[in-house]
Amino acid sequence: MPSIVFKDVTYSYVSNGESFPALEDVNLEIGEGEFLCLVGHSGCGKSTMLSLIAGLAHPTRGEVLVGGEPVVGPGPDRSIVFQSYSLFPWQTALRNVMFAIRKTDRKATKEQARARALELLEQVGVGEAADRYPFQLSGGMRQRVAIARALAVDAPTMLLDEPFGALDPMIRRKLQLLLLDLWKGACCKTAVFVTHDIDEALILADRIVFMEPRHVVRSFELPRDRSRDPEALVSDPVVRAVKDEVLALFEATATGGEDA
């Protein structure tokens, strides 16, 4: 059974009393344990797709299924990481992660939540910053805490909305590899990752789905066992062919606008 299914999904949002379509008759299946990247120009509906999976928005028509059940709202079976980190500024890194643990595991004691949170912060490489507040952390460190908090939910589905978009290339590359390691180690988690960066998608994805405004256009399968090293990807003929096709689609569908 697919992990996530879009069935004839249309979504419109209202602005100043006027309705605007963000998605129209979208059909898509995402397999259990698949790492899927949504790519396309700003305004094509990538973030809307993620919001519908998360239950932060609801289809105007059609339905979104997760685990075979219609999405009716947010749930502990889906964790989400935003580009803006979305950490509680009044809580330390440790307490941000502890909050997620105790919110989703009511039986966890404070001591158990603390131990698990420290373990996760160590896992993402910011254990030494456990007692610091978000304003005391660099952008890369804040994003690591956000990933730790998403992992703390231990959800079978991870949703990531351009989480590395605002980071410098070196930190971005480190977090891409970290995310891959954590995803592989988590075993059978489904990941849906929104990005504008084709190279990022080629590194991370099992499958790339290209969107033009309101529609899914094409899917591109990538070998799961390929090298994830950027230099090796350049010389891989299969990966290179996918990149050329995706770039051609970007050029053919060039459009302006903000991401819906």
C-alpha positions in Angstrom: 0.0 0.0 0.0 1.3 3.5 -0.8 2.2 5.6 2.2 0.6 8.8 0.8 -2.0 9.2 -2.0 -3.5 12.3 -3.7 -6.8 11.5 -5.3 -8.0 14.1 -7.8 -7.0 16.8 -5.4 -7.9 20.4 -6.1 -7.1 23.2 -3.6 -8.0 26.9 -3.8 -7.2 29.6 -1.4 -9.1 32.9 -0.8 -7.5 36.3 -0.9 -9.5 39.5 -0.6 -12.6 37.6 -1.2 -11.4 36.0 -4.4 -10.6 32.3 -4.9 -7.3 31.3 -6.5 -6.5 27.7 -7.5 -3.2 26.4 -6.1 -3.7 22.7 -7.2 -6.0 21.2 -9.8 -6.9 17.5 -10.1 -3.6 16.2 -8.7 -3.0 12.5 -8.5 0.1 11.1 -6.9 1.2 8.1 -4.9 4.2 8.0 -2.6 5.6 4.6 -1.6 6.3 3.6 2.0 9.9 4.3 2.8 10.4 6.4 -0.3 12.4 9.6 -0.3 10.5 11.9 -2.7 11.6 15.4 -3.7 9.1 17.9 -5.1 10.7 20.4 -7.4 9.4 23.3 -9.6 9.3 27.0 -9.9 8.0 29.2 -7.1 4.2 29.3 -7.0 3.7 25.8 -8.5 2.1 24.3 -5.4 4.9 22.4 -3.8 4.4 23.8 -0.3 0.6 23.4 -0.7 1.2 19.7 -1.3 3.2 19.4 1.9 0.5 21.4 3.9 -2.2 19.0 2.6 -0.2 16.0 3.7 0.5 17.6 7.1 -3.2 18.4 7.6 -2.5 22.1 7.8 -4.8 22.7 4.8 -7.7 20.6 3.4 -8.5 19.9 -0.3 -11.3 21.9 -1.9 -12.1 18.7 -3.8 -10.7 15.2 -3.8 -8.8 13.6 -0.8 -5.3 13.0 0.6 -4.7 9.7 2.3 -1.9 8.8 4.6 -1.5 5.2 5.7 -4.8 4.5 3.9 -6.8 7.0 5.9 -8.0 10.5 4.9 -6.1 13.3 6.3 -8.4 15.4 8.6 -5.7 17.4 10.5 -2.2 17.3 11.9 -1.2 14.1 13.6 1.8 12.3 15.4 2.2 10.1 12.3 3.7 13.1 10.4 6.5 15.3 11.5 7.4 18.5 9.6 10.5 20.7 9.3 10.2 24.2 8.0 12.9 26.5 6.5 12.2 29.0 9.3 13.1 26.4 12.0 9.9 27.1 14.0 11.6 26.6 17.4 10.1 28.0 20.6 12.4 31.0 21.3 11.7 30.9 25.0 12.9 27.3 25.3 16.4 25.9 25.1 17.4 23.4 22.4 16.9 20.6 24.9 13.5 21.7 25.9 12.4 22.2 22.3 13.1 18.6 21.7 11.7 17.4 25.0 8.4 19.2 24.2 8.0 17.1 21.1 8.7 13.9 22.9 6.3 14.5 25.8 3.6 15.8 23.4 3.6 12.6 21.4 4.5 10.1 24.1 2.3 10.9 27.1 3.8 8.0 29.1 7.4 9.4 28.9 8.6 10.8 32.2 10.5 14.0 32.3 13.8 12.1 32.9 13.1 9.8 29.9 12.2 12.7 27.6 15.4 14.5 28.7 17.6 11.4 28.0 16.0 10.9 24.6 16.3 14.6 23.7 20.0 14.6 24.6 20.5 11.5 22.5 18.9 13.1 19.5 20.8 16.4 19.9 24.0 14.4 20.0 22.9 12.4 16.9 22.5 15.6 14.9 25.7 17.1 16.2 24.6 19.8 18.6 24.7 18.0 21.9 27.0 20.7 23.4 24.3 23.3 22.6 21.5 21.6 24.6 21.2 24.5 27.1 21.4 27.3 24.6 18.3 29.2 23.3 17.6 29.5 19.6 18.9 33.1 19.4 22.3 31.8 20.7 22.6 29.3 17.8 23.7 29.6 14.2 21.3 28.9 11.4 22.8 25.5 10.8 22.6 24.6 14.5 18.9 25.8 14.7 18.1 23.6 11.8 19.8 20.6 13.4 17.6 21.2 16.5 14.5 21.4 14.3 15.5 18.0 12.7 16.1 16.5 16.1 12.7 17.7 17.2 11.1 16.2 14.1 12.8 12.9 14.8 11.6 13.0 18.4 8.1 12.6 17.2 9.2 9.2 15.7 6.6 9.6 12.9 6.6 7.2 10.0 6.3 10.3 7.6 8.8 13.2 7.5 7.8 16.4 5.7 10.5 19.0 4.9 9.8 22.3 3.4 13.0 23.7 2.0 14.7 23.2 5.3 18.2 24.0 4.1 17.4 26.9 1.7 18.7 29.7 3.8 22.0 28.0 4.8 25.4 28.4 3.3 26.6 25.7 0.9 28.9 23.9 3.4 26.4 23.7 6.2 23.7 22.7 3.7 25.8 19.8 2.3 26.5 18.5 5.9 22.8 18.6 6.8 21.9 16.9 3.5 24.2 14.0 4.4 23.0 14.0 8.0 19.4 13.8 6.9 20.2 10.9 4.5 22.0 9.0 7.3 19.1 9.6 9.8 16.5 8.6 7.1 18.4 5.4 6.3 18.9 4.6 10.0 15.2 5.2 10.8 14.2 2.4 8.4 11.0 2.7 6.4 10.3 6.3 7.1 8.7 8.1 4.2 10.2 11.5 3.4 8.7 14.3 1.2 11.1 17.1 0.7 10.4 20.4 -1.1 13.3 22.1 -2.8 14.1 24.5 -5.7 17.6 23.0 -5.9 18.0 20.3 -8.6 21.3 19.1 -7.2 19.9 18.8 -3.7 17.1 16.7 -5.1 19.6 14.5 -7.0 21.5 13.9 -3.8 18.5 13.1 -1.6 15.7 11.6 -3.7 14.7 8.1 -4.7 12.2 9.9 -7.0 11.9 13.5 -8.2 8.5 14.9 -9.0 8.4 18.0 -11.1 5.5 20.4 -10.8 4.3 23.2 -13.0 1.7 25.6 -11.6 -1.2 23.6 -10.1 -0.1 20.3 -11.6 2.3 17.3 -11.3 4.1 17.0 -14.6 6.5 14.1 -14.4 8.3 11.7 -12.1 11.9 10.7 -12.4 13.2 7.5 -10.7 16.8 7.5 -9.4 18.9 4.5 -8.5 18.7 4.0 -4.7 22.2 2.6 -4.5 23.9 5.4 -6.4 26.7 7.5 -4.9 25.4 10.6 -3.1 28.6 12.5 -3.6 28.1 15.6 -5.8 31.2 15.0 -7.8 30.3 11.4 -8.5 26.8 12.4 -9.5 28.2 14.6 -12.3 29.8 11.6 -13.9 26.8 9.2 -13.4 25.1 9.0 -16.8 21.7 8.0 -15.4 21.7 10.9 -12.9 23.1 13.3 -15.5 20.2 12.4 -17.9 17.6 13.0 -15.2 19.2 16.4 -14.4 19.2 17.4 -18.0 15.5 16.5 -18.3 14.5 18.3 -15.2 16.5 21.4 -16.2 14.7 21.3 -19.6 11.4 21.3 -17.8 12.4 24.3 -15.6 13.3 26.2 -18.8 10.1 25.2 -20.5 7.9 26.2 -17.6 9.6 29.4 -16.5 7.2 31.5 -14.5 7.3 34.1 -11.7 5.4 34.3 -8.5 5.6 33.3 -4.9 5.4 29.7 -3.6 1.8 28.6 -2.9 
